Each structure stands twice: as C-alpha cells, then as structure tokens.
Amino acid sequence: MDMTSSPDHGALNRRAAYASIAVALLLLGMKAYAVISTGSTAMLGSLADTGLDLIASLATLLGVWIGAQPADANHRFGHGKAESLAAMFQVVLISLSALGIAYRAIESFLGGVRPAEAETGVLVSGIAMAATFALLAYQRRVIRATGSLAITTDNVHYQSDLLLNLAVIAALALDHWLGLAGADAVFAFGIALWLGWGAWGASQAAIEQLMDHEWPLEKRERFLEVVAQHPELKGLHDLRTRTSGNRDFVQFHVWVDGRMTVTEAHRVMDEIEDKLLAAFPGIEILIHPDPEGLVDEPALGASDLLTAGPDGESPALMVQGGPARST
C-alpha cells in the first residue's frame, strides 16, 4: 500500500480515534453494569479490556495528532514516529490487561466463583459486538486510506474484542445454563492468552518503524522498476528505505554518464523523482548522482544494486546474496 502525507489523512485518523473513544465509553458503562449484575469473571475481563481500550484510544488520538504535524526545525523528518510510540503504549496496556485477567481467572477457578444473571451479560456482550463490528469497519476504511500504524494497532485490539465478547457469551451459557462449573474462568483465561498474543503481534510493526526497518522486498523491487524506466540511468546502488508514521523515505545513488553537465544530471534526477512521486505519492526522496563506473564504499545494509543487463537495456535488481528478479 502506498501512503501519502495528505493533510486529509490526519483528519481521517483523528476521526477514527474519536470514534474509538466514543465506542469505548459506551461499552465501558454497559459492561460495568453487567459485571455488577452477573459477577462473571469473563465479563470482568471484558470490562478491564474495554477500560484499557479507552486509555489506548486516547493515546492513539494523541499519537495521530502529533504524527500529522508537519516537519519543523527540530524534526526535519516530521513527527511520524509518534504513532509508533502510541502503538507501543497500547501494547503495554494490552499486556498488563492480559496478565490481570489471567490472574483473576485462576483465582476464580480455584475459588469456585460462578456468574449470575447470565441474560444481562449475554445482552450486553451482543450489543458490544455490534458496536465493535461497526467501529472495525470504519477503522479499516481509514487504514486503507492513510496506512496509520496507531489506528492499525487500535484495530487489532478491537478485533480481539469481537472474540472476547463471543467468549463471554459462551462462558455464561456454559456455566450458567449448562452447569459446567469453571467454564467462565477458563474462557477468561483464554481471553487473557488471546490478548497477550495480540499484543505481541501488534508490537512487531511498531518496533520495525522505530528501528527504521527497510521496506519489504516486493516494495523495493517495485520502486526499482520505476527507477529503471529512465533511459539515461546507468545503474543504482546504496538504496536505503524506511517508513515513519504514514510517510515513506528513500535515498540512493545513481550512475549517469560522467560527461553530463551538472545541469543535465539535475534534469535526470528531477525526471526520476517525478516518476517516483507519481508511483509513490508523498514519498521523501534523496538522490546522489555518481559518474558511471565510480564504485563507492557501500554502506552496511545498503547493498541493493540496479545495473544494466547484458543488452544494456534490461536492468536487474541485485540484493545481498544474489539476484532477486529481473525488472
């Protein structure tokens, strides 16, 4: 997915965060009532998760607001990593929630605690599922448009809420109506494991952005395919890529005819940039021209090469360890 830095994206992300906060407030009130009515451990776990949803959604709102701020004198690459920090904050909250629910589930199982008034819990969980499903659908639309990491992490958390509420319904039905003692606690423990797994998965994308991980190979190949279309380009090397928030950054060296004037080389760079911006809107590009044949000391981890093929026209992408594909 290509992500742009359009100002509209910041507004979309903020609206998605506001929607998340509104849903969390609604569910928090409903589930608090259900916990008091039923005494269900699974419902208590669902309530705790919703309370953390609210805090996480507030963090998401702050992250997307800061991330949408334009570059300034002290942040020349923008503020996109604020989204990664917001995502990591959510991961910490999800992990703490999972630990707390697991502890409470074990305590309830050993103590033989059983829920009451299952009808209330089932009704509340059903309404919660409907509201969560609507929020997820809206968040997915925003993510497709903006690629926001913070909204994506929030979406992952709310996805778990669908299964969590379904688990609450199943736990209440099994324990209260079918008489399977301990089902409520067992399902609550399963919810805790699910949340922990979700936290682990959500942390990976945030860590990759914070560590300036390279783009996926397929995206780099597509990028080089666009570069290779320029007839005066003799080759490309030292490609470096990274993503920050919803913005992509790339820098690389290109080989051009050493007899070109500075003006001619500048024209070639502008033409390459125009093609790349058309294919990857909003990307930040830094190009360094080298005379053909000059081989710089390659930077560690920047060994991608695009060189002319045997016919002089078909460039091939080379990556560390061998050729990846011809373009």
Residue pairs with C-beta under 8 A, 6 or more apart in sequence:
1 144
1 147
2 248
2 279
2 280
2 281
2 282
3 9
3 146
3 147
3 243
3 246
3 247
3 248
3 282
4 246
4 281
4 282
5 78
5 246
5 247
5 282
6 282
7 68
9 68
9 145
9 146
9 148
9 246
10 64
10 65
10 67
10 68
12 142
12 145
12 146
13 64
13 67
13 68
13 142
13 146
13 148
13 150
13 151
14 61
14 64
14 65
14 68
15 142
16 64
16 138
16 139
16 142
16 148
16 151
16 154
17 57
17 60
17 61
17 64
17 150
17 151
17 154
18 61
19 135
19 138
19 139
20 53
20 57
20 60
20 61
20 135
20 139
20 154
20 158
21 54
21 57
21 58
21 61
23 53
23 131
23 132
23 134
23 135
23 158
24 50
24 53
24 54
24 57
25 54
26 131
27 50
27 53
27 128
27 131
27 132
28 47
28 50
28 51
28 54
30 124
30 127
30 128
31 43
31 46
31 47
31 50
31 124
31 128
32 47
33 120
33 124
34 40
34 43
34 47
34 120
34 121
34 124
34 125
35 43
35 44
35 47
37 116
37 117
37 120
37 121
38 115
38 116
38 117
38 118
38 120
38 121
38 172
39 113
39 114
39 115
39 116
40 115
40 118
40 121
40 168
40 171
40 172
40 184
41 104
41 105
41 108
41 113
41 115
41 184
41 185
41 188
42 105
42 115
42 167
42 168
42 171
42 172
42 184
42 185
42 187
42 188
42 191
43 115
43 121
43 124
43 125
43 168
43 172
44 101
44 104
44 188
45 101
45 104
45 105
45 164
45 168
45 188
45 191
45 192
46 125
46 128
46 161
46 164
46 165
46 168
46 191
48 97
48 100
48 101
49 97
49 101
49 160
49 161
49 164
49 191
49 195
50 128
50 161
52 93
52 94
52 96
52 97
53 157
53 158
53 161
55 93
56 89
56 90
56 93
56 94
56 154
56 157
57 154
59 86
59 89
59 90
59 93
59 150
60 86
60 90
60 150
60 151
60 153
60 154
62 82
62 86
63 82
63 83
63 85
63 86
63 87
63 89
63 150
64 82
64 83
64 86
64 148
64 150
64 151
66 79
66 82
67 78
67 79
67 80
67 81
67 82
67 83
67 86
67 148
67 150
67 245
67 246
68 79
69 75
69 78
69 79
70 78
71 77
71 78
71 79
77 244
77 249
77 284
78 244
78 245
78 247
79 245
80 209
80 243
80 244
80 245
80 246
80 247
81 209
81 210
81 244
81 245
82 245
83 148
83 149
83 150
83 209
83 245
83 246
84 149
84 150
84 206
84 207
84 209
84 210
84 244
84 245
85 206
85 210
86 150
86 153
87 149
87 150
87 152
87 153
87 202
87 203
87 205
87 206
88 203
88 206
88 207
88 210
90 150
90 153
90 154
90 157
90 202
91 153
91 199
91 202
91 203
91 206
94 157
94 195
94 196
94 198
94 199
94 202
95 195
95 196
95 199
97 195
98 192
98 193
98 195
98 196
98 199
99 192
99 196
101 188
101 189
101 191
101 192
101 195
102 188
102 189
102 192
102 193
104 188
105 185
105 186
105 188
105 189
105 191
105 192
106 185
106 189
107 113
108 184
108 185
108 188
109 182
109 185
109 186
109 189
112 181
112 182
113 184
113 185
114 175
114 176
114 181
114 184
115 121
115 171
115 172
115 175
115 176
115 184
116 176
118 172
118 173
118 175
118 176
118 177
121 168
121 169
121 172
122 169
122 172
122 173
125 165
125 166
125 168
125 169
125 172
126 165
126 169
128 161
128 165
129 162
129 165
129 166
132 158
132 161
132 162
132 165
133 162
135 158
136 155
136 158
136 159
136 162
139 151
139 154
139 155
139 158
140 155
142 148
142 151
143 151
143 152
143 155
146 246
147 246
148 245
148 246
149 205
149 206
149 209
149 245
149 246
152 205
153 202
153 205
153 206
156 198
156 201
156 202
157 198
157 202
159 198
160 194
160 195
160 198
163 191
163 194
164 191
164 194
164 195
167 187
167 190
167 191
168 187
168 191
170 183
170 187
171 183
171 184
171 186
171 187
171 188
172 184
174 180
174 183
174 184
174 187
175 181
175 182
175 183
175 184
209 242
209 243
209 244
209 245
212 242
212 244
213 242
213 243
214 220
214 240
214 241
214 242
214 301
215 223
215 241
215 242
215 243
215 248
217 319
217 324
219 241
220 239
220 241
220 304
220 317
221 317
221 324
221 325
221 327
222 279
223 239
223 241
223 250
223 276
223 279
223 280
224 236
224 239
224 304
224 306
224 315
224 317
224 327
225 327
226 275
226 276
226 279
226 280
227 233
227 236
227 252
227 254
227 272
227 275
227 276
227 306
228 236
228 306
228 315
228 327
229 275
230 268
230 271
230 272
230 275
232 256
232 257
232 268
233 254
233 255
233 256
233 268
233 272
233 315
234 254
234 255
234 256
234 257
234 292
234 307
234 308
235 254
235 255
235 292
235 305
235 306
235 307
235 308
235 315
236 252
236 253
236 254
236 255
236 304
236 305
236 306
236 307
236 315
237 252
237 253
237 255
237 295
237 296
237 298
237 303
237 304
237 305
237 306
238 251
238 252
238 253
238 288
238 296
238 298
238 299
238 302
238 303
238 304
239 250
239 251
239 252
239 302
239 304
239 306
240 250
240 251
240 252
240 299
240 301
240 302
241 248
241 249
241 250
242 248
242 249
242 250
243 249
247 282
247 283
247 284
248 280
248 282
248 283
248 284
249 283
249 284
249 286
250 276
250 283
250 284
250 285
250 286
251 285
251 286
251 287
251 288
252 286
252 287
252 288
252 304
253 287
253 288
253 289
253 290
253 296
254 268
254 269
254 272
254 287
254 288
254 289
254 290
255 289
255 290
255 291
255 292
255 293
255 294
256 265
256 268
256 289
256 290
256 291
256 292
257 291
257 292
258 291
258 292
258 293
258 294
260 268
265 289
268 289
269 287
269 289
272 287
273 285
273 287
276 283
276 285
277 283
277 285
290 296
303 319
303 320
304 317
304 318
304 319
304 320
305 317
305 318
305 319
306 315
306 316
306 317
306 318
306 327
307 315
307 316
307 318
308 314
308 315
309 315
309 316
309 326
314 326
314 327
315 326
315 327
316 323
316 325
316 326
316 327
317 323
317 324
317 325
317 326
317 327
318 324
